[in-house]
Amino acid sequence: MSVAVTAMQKVSVVNSHNEWDTLQEVIVGRVEGATVPRFEAGVKVDAAPKYWDFFQKFGGTLFPDELVEPATKELNEFCRVLEGEGVTVRRPDIVDFTQVYKTPDFESSGMYATMPRDILIVVGNEIIEAPMAWRSRFFEYRAYRSLMKEYLRQGAKWTTAPKPLMSDDLYDFDFAAKSPEEQEALVEQGRYAITEFDPCFDAADIVRFGRDLFVQRSHVTNQLGITWLRRHLGDRYRVHVVKFMDFNPMHIDASLVPLRPGLALINPSRPPVDSKLFKKAGWDLVETAPPAAPDYWKLPIASKWISMNLLSLDTERIIVERQEEPTQKLLKDLGFKVIPVDFRHVYTFGGSFHCLTCDIRRDGQLEEYGFSSPIDMDDRI
């Protein structure tokens, strides 16, 4: 069902157009140096109330060794598995994120270089650094700077979106103080924990289907950020805004996960509000299996639905958390070869395989996959 957009060209060092072509090179994040973010407005909205004491008490300090050490072992094994499957693995630098920094508009300490997917998105031969909304992530790019310079020297296009000021004007502090029911009503109205003061988006709120990119508005991605992305990419790409039945939206890759041309997983607890565009393009949307993580597992900045946060090595091989047996069975029934890897300790840091990676090179070219004109094309703010 795919249609080539451009003639086949020699694959560059940086080359990735979708989430399923054969993976050749990837950045994998680190938990070394991971720092508990300060209890800022965005954290309060994203974290369950039972974890608020954790952020209030430990914000600005290193994550405890008893959390870091097992997650580090899982990450090292994940890298070994990737290399065994023929993938080149790159890692960010180790950075001291406990350092306090101050700008004319705010003061904070950092977070981590654990989730490359949050800050980096590759569109063709271009790496875009996202203008993330959390103050604790303002200097996160420093951990990737040596890699970015290397890719630039090897011919990649490297773009940094305008960094937000992160002044108080960017945040709706009243939002975080409201009850869950009141927050749900605000999201229904199109209001989130961030305002439209600066363009902001997390790269993890974007998923790539070749020429078509799907992005959601969320507590870290605003309309102004989507407008910047749409105008930056120009006519070669179509940027669609998709909304889910999610009243605490943050990152799209536990709601919509394309597996191969014509097939994607969706989250049964927060399906797309409107799936007509996918159906018209001939895509099957399959509900993912229920997550297997127990209720007692520590998930301060994630939900158990990161069970569907998978990494496709190609249209046949998919890496899945070892204990997520319902998800593994579903994927096997869909005809995939499942590669199980222990990753539950990494869950505690807020993500899984897709979050922990940024695919730098996949063996493919820019193609179309049946979609048409973008929805929500109004760029007015």
HELIX and SHEET records of a PDB file:
HELIX    1   1 ALA A   41  ASP A   46  1                                   6    
HELIX    2   2 PRO A   49  TYR A   51  5                                   3    
HELIX    3   3 TRP A   52  PHE A   58  1                                   7    
HELIX    4   4 ASP A   65  GLY A   84  1                                  20    
HELIX    5   5 PRO A  116  ILE A  119  1                                   4    
HELIX    6   6 ARG A  135  ARG A  137  5                                   3    
HELIX    7   7 GLU A  140  TYR A  144  5                                   5    
HELIX    8   8 ARG A  145  ARG A  153  1                                   9    
HELIX    9   9 ASP A  168  LEU A  170  5                                   3    
HELIX   10  10 PHE A  173  ALA A  177  1                                   5    
HELIX   11  11 PRO A  180  GLU A  188  1                                   9    
HELIX   12  12 ALA A  203  ASP A  205  5                                   3    
HELIX   13  13 GLN A  223  LEU A  233  1                                  11    
HELIX   14  14 GLY A  234  ARG A  236  5                                   3    
HELIX   15  15 LYS A  276  LYS A  280  1                                   5    
HELIX   16  16 LYS A  304  MET A  308  5                                   5    
HELIX   17  17 GLU A  325  ASP A  333  1                                   9    
HELIX   18  18 ARG A  344  TYR A  347  1                                   4    
SHEET    1   A 2 VAL A   3  ALA A   4  0                                        
SHEET    2   A 2 GLU A 367  GLU A 368 -1                                        
SHEET    1   B 3 THR A  88  ARG A  90  0                                        
SHEET    2   B 3 THR A  22  VAL A  28  1                                        
SHEET    3   B 3 THR A 357  ASP A 363 -1                                        
SHEET    1   C 2 VAL A 100  LYS A 102  0                                        
SHEET    2   C 2 GLU A 107  SER A 109 -1                                        
SHEET    1   D 3 LEU A 120  VAL A 123  0                                        
SHEET    2   D 3 GLU A 126  GLU A 129 -1                                        
SHEET    3   D 3 LYS A 157  THR A 160  1                                        
SHEET    1   E 3 ILE A 206  PHE A 209  0                                        
SHEET    2   E 3 ASP A 212  VAL A 215 -1                                        
SHEET    3   E 3 ARG A 238  VAL A 241  1                                        
SHEET    1   F 3 LEU A 256  ARG A 260  0                                        
SHEET    2   F 3 LEU A 263  ILE A 266 -1                                        
SHEET    3   F 3 ASP A 284  GLU A 287  1                                        
SHEET    1   G 3 LEU A 311  SER A 312  0                                        
SHEET    2   G 3 ARG A 317  GLU A 321 -1                                        
SHEET    3   G 3 LYS A 337  VAL A 341  1                                        
END                                                                             
